[in-house]
Amino acid sequence: MSDENIRYSPRYSSFWPMFILMSGIFIWCAYQLYAINSQRVVIDQQYEALAATVEPAEGAQKRLFSLAQDLVQMSAKDPNATQIVKESIQAGILHFNKNSTGTNTTTTPAAPPAPAPSK
C-alpha cells in the first residue's frame, strides 16, 4: 500500500470552542456581579442621604398627630377648639372614621360586605 491512498480525516477537538464559550460566560457573569455591586453601593449612599431627611419628618409627623389628638380631645370642652376641628374637617385636613368601640380612628374603613346573590 502506498501512502497516497490513505486518507486522513482531521480530528477536531471541542476544547477550544468550549474554552471560548466558558470564558465568555465567566466574563459576562463577572461583569454582572460588578454592575450589581456598583448599583448596591449607589443605592446605599442614597438611602443614607435620605435617612437624614426622613427621621426629622417622622418626628414632625408624630408631633402633628399628637397635637391633632389633643385638639380633638380639647374640642369636647372648648368651643374655640370645636370650631377649629369643624373647620379642619370641612377643609379636608382632619379625617375621622368611627370604629366599633365608638372612638375616632384614622384607619381606612372596611369595605361593605358584598350583597348576597338572589335566587
DANORVEN-V630757 format. One record per pair of residues at least 24 apart in sequence whose C-alpha atoms are under 6 Angstrom apart, sorted by the first residue. I is the first residue (numbers start at 1). J is the second residue. If there is no record, write none. Layout:
BEGIN
i->[I | I]
j->[J | J]
END
This chain:
BEGIN
none
END
